[in-house]
Amino acid sequence: MVRLLVDIRPFPGMLLFHRAFTRPLVDIDGVETEARWGGVTQLPVEPGLHDLAVYFRYRFQKKARLATGRAELNADGTMPELPVKARLGPFNHSHFRVTLG
């Protein structure tokens, strides 16, 4: 089992807004998990290739996927932890930039 360490942050200066009105989510191979802003969310994954998506939705929304950023990751099992950074851009139409390692 490999542990993903997903660090999700909005554009600097927008953290209070997003903490109050939105919630970030991580989708791994179609399984959605609620995360948190400004900290690390730990998620276990089996070794192998995985599709990763990071997005947010407003608190009153049930299905929206706003600002989706995607990455393909290979959790090959050689490292017990795999850091993932997701950064939201400055504009309303910005997407997450997802980087591995």
Summary of the structure (lengths in Angstrom):
residues: 101
radius of gyration: 13.1
end to end distance: 17.0
largest distance: 40.2
contacts: 274
relative contact order: 0.29
helix: 7%
strand: 59%
